[in-house]
């Protein structure tokens, strides 16, 4: 059962063990204000429920070696779903977030919400049959999706650039629960990616982190004190509306003039290259009609060293670096995680963006955040969506 009540001492102990991998009773006594006898009873109860298991012995400090406890990965299971413009991805995970099964689908014009939910249902059934588990053993399905969203009610509102026009006001959580018979929880994909990467970097004790996804537009998530920062409305795409050049262009005739997304996005990159080609610039792509100059073609030309394409990717990366510097100077994160098609297109993009961000970060290098493309990369959204369920799981 997923609830929003304050965590019990049992849940707090479970989370502590989960976060640290293996923990001794002595470690737990140092962290929790609870009597030794009470903690012993609690641990015995959790073992009898199958929540935790003994996993060997720790180092001795003179007496008997302490028993180490870890969470039981097979006690329950989690489903994580990413819904994006280009593809959707479903994963089945154990309680140690090990990926047991994974599949993905292209989001073409025929991929309506109803079709995707049915495909998810069939895949989930196949995953569970393969692992020999029932739906009662699955805590639920977490969903990381392109916004804007009504997160509270589990509705995808009006996302742009989906190949199928039917992705508007979609009660996706209600649809998934009806098909799968398990709870569903929705958040924007940038937030779930950040949740996933934060878990992957748990050994670094990261409290403050920024995630930026550069693709069809700019999407972002922020974390402070280990918790996602939320505004009054879904703000996943708001960073893309940061004005970095007054009276500049705007993307698709929407949003602010001179906004970050008008300089750092797949559509803006494609349009700039097409414009340069129409002005007679020499390129490997000079013989192509404008409609053929898409992102896939640009990535290929970049890999072949095309000077024009390299110039435009570099310009995109520099603007991304400026946007990052503005965010870093406002938020001061410990980690800055960059993802999305533009960032993964070529090392040039990440390296240039980071270089520009560092040059424009206040008090650098005294204050020096870690820049990374993440540990989970393509699986971050789906994995983080699954972790959402684990965070809100109330133990009986």
C-alpha positions as CSV (number, residue, x, y, z in Angstrom):
1,X,0.0,0.0,0.0
2,X,1.3,3.5,-0.9
3,X,0.4,6.3,1.5
4,X,1.6,9.8,2.4
5,X,1.7,9.4,6.2
6,X,4.8,10.0,8.3
7,X,7.2,7.1,8.1
8,X,7.1,4.6,11.1
9,X,10.2,3.7,12.9
10,X,10.1,0.4,11.0
11,X,10.1,2.3,7.7
12,X,12.9,4.6,8.9
13,X,15.1,1.5,9.9
14,X,14.2,-0.1,6.6
15,X,15.2,3.0,4.6
16,X,18.5,3.3,6.6
17,X,19.4,-0.3,5.8
18,X,18.4,0.1,2.1
19,X,20.5,3.3,1.7
20,X,23.6,1.8,3.2
21,X,23.4,-1.7,1.7
22,X,24.4,-3.6,4.9
23,X,24.0,-2.3,8.4
24,X,24.7,-3.7,11.9
25,X,22.5,-3.3,14.9
26,X,25.2,-1.1,16.5
27,X,25.1,1.2,13.5
28,X,21.3,1.5,13.8
29,X,21.5,2.2,17.6
30,X,23.9,5.1,16.8
31,X,21.4,6.6,14.4
32,X,18.0,6.0,16.1
33,X,17.0,6.9,19.6
34,X,15.6,3.5,20.5
35,X,16.4,1.0,23.2
36,X,18.6,-2.0,22.3
37,X,15.9,-4.5,23.3
38,X,13.3,-2.7,21.3
39,X,15.5,-2.6,18.2
40,X,16.2,-6.3,18.6
41,X,12.5,-7.1,18.6
42,X,12.0,-4.8,15.6
43,X,14.7,-6.5,13.6
44,X,13.4,-9.9,14.4
45,X,9.9,-8.8,13.4
46,X,11.3,-7.4,10.1
47,X,13.2,-10.7,9.4
48,X,10.0,-12.8,10.1
49,X,8.1,-10.6,7.6
50,X,10.8,-11.1,5.0
51,X,11.6,-7.4,4.8
52,X,15.2,-7.9,5.7
53,X,17.7,-10.7,5.9
54,X,21.0,-11.4,7.7
55,X,23.8,-11.1,5.2
56,X,26.9,-12.2,7.0
57,X,29.1,-10.6,9.7
58,X,31.0,-7.4,10.1
59,X,34.4,-6.7,11.4
60,X,35.0,-7.5,15.1
61,X,36.2,-4.8,17.5
62,X,37.2,-7.3,20.1
63,X,34.1,-9.4,20.7
64,X,31.8,-11.4,18.5
65,X,31.5,-10.3,14.9
66,X,28.3,-8.2,14.5
67,X,25.5,-9.6,12.3
68,X,24.9,-7.5,9.2
69,X,21.4,-6.9,7.8
70,X,20.3,-6.0,4.3
71,X,16.9,-5.5,2.7
72,X,15.4,-8.5,1.1
73,X,15.4,-7.8,-2.7
74,X,12.8,-10.4,-3.5
75,X,10.2,-9.4,-0.9
76,X,8.4,-7.2,-3.3
77,X,8.9,-5.8,-6.9
78,X,8.5,-2.5,-8.7
79,X,7.5,-1.4,-12.2
80,X,8.9,1.8,-13.7
81,X,7.6,3.4,-16.9
82,X,9.1,6.2,-18.9
83,X,6.7,8.0,-21.3
84,X,8.6,10.2,-23.7
85,X,8.2,11.7,-27.2
86,X,10.6,9.3,-29.0
87,X,10.1,6.1,-27.0
88,X,8.5,4.7,-23.9
89,X,10.3,2.2,-21.7
90,X,9.1,-0.3,-19.0
91,X,11.3,-2.0,-16.4
92,X,10.7,-4.6,-13.7
93,X,12.9,-4.2,-10.6
94,X,13.5,-6.0,-7.4
95,X,13.8,-4.0,-4.1
96,X,17.6,-3.5,-4.7
97,X,16.6,-1.8,-8.0
98,X,18.2,-4.6,-10.0
99,X,16.7,-4.6,-13.5
100,X,15.0,-7.9,-14.0
101,X,13.3,-7.2,-17.3
102,X,13.2,-4.2,-19.7
103,X,11.5,-3.3,-22.9
104,X,10.8,-0.2,-25.0
105,X,8.5,1.0,-27.7
106,X,8.8,3.7,-30.4
107,X,6.3,6.5,-29.9
108,X,5.0,6.7,-33.5
109,X,1.7,8.2,-34.7
110,X,-0.2,5.0,-33.9
111,X,1.0,5.0,-30.3
112,X,-2.2,6.3,-28.5
113,X,-2.5,6.2,-24.7
114,X,-4.8,3.2,-25.0
115,X,-2.3,1.3,-27.1
116,X,0.6,2.1,-24.9
117,X,-1.3,1.0,-21.7
118,X,-2.2,-2.3,-23.3
119,X,1.4,-2.9,-24.4
120,X,2.6,-2.1,-20.9
121,X,0.0,-4.5,-19.5
122,X,1.1,-7.3,-21.8
123,X,4.8,-6.7,-21.1
124,X,4.2,-6.5,-17.3
125,X,2.3,-9.8,-17.5
126,X,5.2,-11.4,-19.4
127,X,7.7,-10.0,-16.9
128,X,5.9,-11.4,-13.9
129,X,5.4,-14.8,-15.6
130,X,9.1,-14.9,-16.4
131,X,10.1,-14.2,-12.7
132,X,7.3,-16.4,-11.3
133,X,5.7,-13.6,-9.3
134,X,2.1,-12.4,-8.9
135,X,0.7,-8.8,-9.2
136,X,0.2,-9.0,-5.4
137,X,4.0,-9.0,-5.0
138,X,4.3,-5.8,-7.1
139,X,4.2,-2.5,-5.1
140,X,2.9,-0.6,-8.1
141,X,4.0,1.2,-11.2
142,X,5.8,4.5,-11.2
143,X,5.5,6.7,-14.2
144,X,8.0,9.4,-15.4
145,X,6.5,11.4,-18.2
146,X,6.9,14.5,-20.3
147,X,4.9,17.4,-18.8
148,X,3.0,19.4,-18.2
149,X,1.2,17.1,-15.7
150,X,-1.4,17.1,-13.1
151,X,0.7,15.0,-10.8
152,X,-1.8,14.8,-7.9
153,X,-4.5,13.4,-10.2
154,X,-2.2,11.3,-12.3
155,X,-3.0,13.1,-15.6
156,X,-0.7,14.0,-18.5
157,X,-2.1,17.4,-19.7
158,X,-0.9,18.7,-23.0
159,X,2.6,17.6,-23.9
160,X,4.0,19.0,-27.2
161,X,5.5,17.1,-30.1
162,X,4.1,13.7,-29.5
163,X,3.7,11.8,-32.8
164,X,0.1,10.8,-31.8
165,X,-2.2,13.8,-31.3
166,X,-4.2,11.9,-28.7
167,X,-1.9,12.6,-25.8
168,X,-3.9,15.3,-24.2
169,X,-5.6,15.2,-20.7
170,X,-4.7,11.5,-20.4
171,X,-5.6,10.0,-16.9
172,X,-2.6,7.6,-17.3
173,X,-2.5,6.5,-13.6
174,X,-6.2,5.5,-13.7
175,X,-5.7,3.7,-17.0
176,X,-2.7,1.7,-15.7
177,X,-4.3,0.8,-12.5
178,X,-7.4,-0.5,-14.4
179,X,-5.2,-2.6,-16.6
180,X,-2.7,-3.9,-14.1
181,X,-4.6,-3.9,-10.9
182,X,-1.9,-2.1,-9.0
183,X,-1.3,1.5,-7.7
184,X,0.2,4.0,-10.2
185,X,2.1,7.2,-9.4
186,X,3.0,9.9,-11.8
187,X,5.8,12.5,-11.9
188,X,7.6,14.4,-14.6
189,X,10.5,12.5,-16.2
190,X,13.2,15.0,-15.1
191,X,12.2,14.5,-11.5
192,X,12.2,10.7,-11.7
193,X,15.6,10.8,-13.6
194,X,17.0,12.9,-10.7
195,X,15.5,10.5,-8.1
196,X,17.1,7.6,-10.0
197,X,20.5,9.3,-10.3
198,X,20.4,10.4,-6.6
199,X,20.0,6.8,-5.6
200,X,22.8,5.7,-7.9
201,X,25.1,8.3,-6.2
202,X,23.9,7.4,-2.7
203,X,27.4,6.6,-1.6
204,X,28.4,10.2,-2.2
205,X,25.7,11.6,0.3
206,X,24.5,14.1,-2.2
207,X,22.0,16.5,-0.7
208,X,21.6,19.2,-3.4
209,X,21.5,18.2,-7.1
210,X,20.4,19.6,-10.4
211,X,19.3,17.6,-13.4
212,X,19.0,19.1,-16.9
213,X,17.7,17.2,-19.9
214,X,18.3,18.8,-23.3
215,X,16.2,17.4,-26.2
216,X,13.1,18.6,-27.9
217,X,13.1,21.3,-25.2
218,X,14.8,21.9,-21.8
219,X,13.5,19.9,-18.9
220,X,14.9,20.1,-15.4
221,X,14.6,18.8,-11.8
222,X,16.1,20.1,-8.6
223,X,16.7,18.4,-5.3
224,X,17.6,20.0,-1.9
225,X,18.1,18.1,1.3
226,X,17.6,14.9,-0.7
227,X,14.1,16.0,-1.6
228,X,12.7,17.1,-5.0
229,X,11.8,20.8,-5.1
230,X,8.3,21.4,-6.3
231,X,6.5,24.6,-7.3
232,X,2.8,25.4,-7.2
233,X,2.5,23.9,-10.7
234,X,4.5,21.4,-12.7
235,X,7.6,23.3,-13.7
236,X,9.5,20.7,-15.6
237,X,9.9,22.9,-18.7
238,X,10.2,26.3,-16.9
239,X,14.0,26.4,-17.1
240,X,13.7,26.4,-20.9
241,X,11.9,29.8,-20.6
242,X,14.9,31.4,-18.9
243,X,15.8,34.5,-21.0
244,X,19.4,34.5,-22.0
245,X,19.3,37.0,-24.9
246,X,16.7,39.8,-24.9
247,X,14.7,40.2,-28.1
248,X,16.0,36.9,-29.4
249,X,14.0,34.2,-31.2
250,X,11.5,31.9,-29.6
251,X,10.9,28.2,-30.1
252,X,7.9,27.2,-32.3
253,X,6.4,30.7,-31.9
254,X,5.7,30.0,-28.2
255,X,7.1,31.0,-24.9
256,X,9.5,33.8,-24.2
257,X,11.6,35.6,-26.8
258,X,15.3,34.9,-26.3
259,X,14.5,31.9,-24.0
260,X,17.1,29.2,-23.4
261,X,15.1,26.6,-25.4
262,X,15.3,28.8,-28.5
263,X,19.0,28.2,-28.5
264,X,19.4,24.8,-26.8
265,X,16.9,22.2,-28.3
266,X,16.8,19.8,-31.1
267,X,14.3,21.9,-33.2
268,X,16.4,25.1,-32.8
269,X,19.6,23.3,-33.8
270,X,17.9,21.8,-36.9
271,X,16.5,25.2,-37.9
272,X,19.9,26.9,-37.5
273,X,21.7,24.4,-39.7
274,X,18.9,24.6,-42.3
275,X,19.2,28.4,-42.3
276,X,23.0,28.2,-42.8
277,X,22.6,25.7,-45.6
278,X,20.0,27.9,-47.4
279,X,22.5,30.8,-47.1
280,X,25.0,28.8,-49.1
281,X,27.3,27.4,-46.3
282,X,29.4,24.5,-47.4
283,X,28.6,21.2,-45.7
284,X,28.3,17.4,-46.2
285,X,24.6,18.1,-46.0
286,X,24.5,20.7,-48.8
287,X,22.8,18.4,-51.3
288,X,20.0,17.5,-48.9
289,X,16.5,19.1,-49.1
290,X,15.7,21.0,-45.8
291,X,13.2,18.4,-44.7
292,X,16.0,15.8,-44.6
293,X,18.2,17.8,-42.3
294,X,17.0,16.2,-39.0
295,X,18.8,15.5,-35.7
296,X,19.8,11.9,-36.7
297,X,21.5,13.3,-39.9
298,X,23.2,16.1,-37.9
299,X,24.6,13.6,-35.3
300,X,26.0,11.5,-38.2
301,X,27.5,14.6,-39.9
302,X,29.1,15.6,-36.5
303,X,30.7,12.2,-36.2
304,X,32.2,12.7,-39.6
305,X,33.7,16.1,-38.7
306,X,31.4,18.4,-40.7
307,X,32.7,22.0,-39.8
308,X,29.2,23.6,-40.1
309,X,27.5,21.0,-38.0
310,X,30.3,21.1,-35.4
311,X,30.0,24.8,-35.2
312,X,26.3,24.7,-34.5
313,X,26.6,21.9,-31.9
314,X,29.3,23.9,-30.2
315,X,27.1,27.1,-30.2
316,X,24.3,25.0,-28.7
317,X,26.6,23.7,-26.0
318,X,27.8,27.2,-25.2
319,X,24.3,28.4,-24.6
320,X,23.6,25.4,-22.5
321,X,26.6,26.3,-20.4
322,X,25.3,29.8,-19.9
323,X,21.9,28.4,-18.8
324,X,23.7,26.0,-16.4
325,X,25.7,28.8,-14.9
326,X,22.6,30.8,-14.2
327,X,21.0,27.8,-12.5
328,X,24.2,27.0,-10.6
329,X,24.6,30.5,-9.3
330,X,21.0,30.5,-8.1
331,X,20.8,27.0,-6.6
332,X,24.4,26.0,-5.7
333,X,24.0,22.3,-6.2
334,X,26.7,19.7,-5.3
335,X,26.0,17.6,-8.4
336,X,24.9,18.8,-11.9
337,X,23.6,15.9,-14.0
338,X,23.2,16.4,-17.7
339,X,21.1,14.1,-20.0
340,X,19.1,14.1,-23.1
341,X,19.8,13.6,-26.9
342,X,21.8,16.8,-27.3
343,X,24.1,16.0,-24.4
344,X,24.7,12.4,-25.5
345,X,25.1,13.2,-29.2
346,X,28.9,13.7,-28.8
347,X,31.4,14.4,-26.0
348,X,31.9,17.8,-27.5
349,X,28.5,19.0,-26.2
350,X,29.0,17.9,-22.6
351,X,32.6,19.1,-22.5
352,X,31.8,22.5,-24.0
353,X,28.8,23.1,-21.8
354,X,30.7,22.2,-18.6
355,X,33.6,24.5,-19.6
356,X,31.3,27.5,-20.2
357,X,29.4,26.8,-17.0
358,X,32.5,26.6,-14.9
359,X,33.8,29.9,-16.4
360,X,30.6,31.6,-15.4
361,X,30.1,30.0,-12.0
362,X,30.4,32.5,-9.1
363,X,33.4,31.7,-6.8
364,X,34.6,28.9,-9.0
365,X,36.9,27.0,-8.2
366,X,36.4,27.5,-4.5
367,X,32.8,26.3,-5.1
368,X,33.1,23.5,-7.6
369,X,30.0,21.3,-8.3
370,X,30.5,17.8,-9.8
371,X,29.4,17.7,-13.5
372,X,28.3,14.2,-14.7
373,X,26.1,12.5,-17.4
374,X,24.9,10.3,-14.6
375,X,25.3,6.6,-13.7
376,X,21.9,5.3,-15.0
377,X,21.8,7.5,-18.2
378,X,19.0,6.0,-20.4
379,X,17.4,4.0,-17.5
380,X,17.3,6.9,-15.1
381,X,13.7,8.0,-15.8
382,X,12.2,4.5,-15.4
383,X,14.4,3.5,-12.5
384,X,13.6,6.7,-10.6
385,X,9.9,6.2,-11.3
386,X,10.1,2.8,-9.6
387,X,12.1,4.3,-6.6
388,X,9.2,6.8,-6.1
389,X,7.0,3.9,-5.0
390,X,9.7,2.6,-2.6
391,X,10.0,6.0,-1.0
392,X,6.3,6.1,-0.2
393,X,5.8,2.5,0.8
394,X,4.5,2.3,4.3
395,X,5.4,-0.9,6.2
396,X,2.9,-2.6,8.4
